[in-house]
Amino acid sequence: MYAVVSVWNLEKGREEEQQRGLEQRVVPSVQQAPGFVAGYGPTTRRAARPTR
């Protein structure tokens, strides 16, 4: 079993544009990786902030 963890920092004021890029380019390429089963990510901006 393998896992890949990524951290994305969205630039303030460009969140929607960057989210579209993630959904249109990154996600489709990751889904094509051999053995890909599922992907998970935060659904709110607050959830995306690191916990310190």
N, C-alpha and C positions, 0 to 999 in steps of 0.2 A: 504494500500500500504506500502511496506517495501523497504528499500534500504540497501545495504552493500557496504561500501567504504573500500578499502584496499590500503595500500602503500607498494610498493616493492622497496627495495634497492638492486640493482644488484652489485655484487662484480666485480670490474674492472678486465678484463681479462677472466672472466667466464660468460659474458653476454649471449652468445649463448647457453651454457650448461644450464644455469638457465632459459632462455626463453623456451627451450625444456621441462624442468621439469614442468614449469607452464602450457604449452600447453598440455602435455601428462598426467599430474596427477591432477593439481588443477582445470583447466577448466572443464574437464569431470565430476568431482565430484560435482562441483557447478551447472552444467547444469542439474543434476539429482535431485536437490533440489525441493521439491513441490512448485509449483507456479512460478518457474523460467521463466522469459520472455526474457530477453536480458542481454548481458554483453558488456561493453565498456572499452577500454583501449587506452593508447597512442600508436601511430604507429611509433614514432621516439624516439631516445634517448634524444634528446633535449626536446621534449614534456614531457618526463618522469621526468625532473628536476623540483623541487618545485619552485614556484615563491615567491620571498621574497620582 
